[in-house]
Amino acid sequence: MCCEPLSLEADLDAKLKNARGLRQAILRHAFTGQLVPQDPNDEPASELLKRIAAEREARGAPLSRRCRTAS
């Protein structure tokens, strides 16, 4: 036999583990701003979120479903 089932299973397990590690690395880089070059002229995310919240409040837009309290 050229490929035994145990060998295929071990190979698949190793590849799945590697894929999980790559996914975590990509997410880590994305959330720390290291995935793409950053523009120093962009406003910080915290300021953007404050501005969005102020604009929503100014126009009377309701909070998203996640932020609403139960009535």
Buried (B, 14 or more C-beta within 10 A) or exposed (E): EEEEEEEEEEEEEEEEEEEEEEEEEEEEEEEEEEEEEEEEEEEEEEEEEEEEEEEEEEEEEEEEEEEEEEE
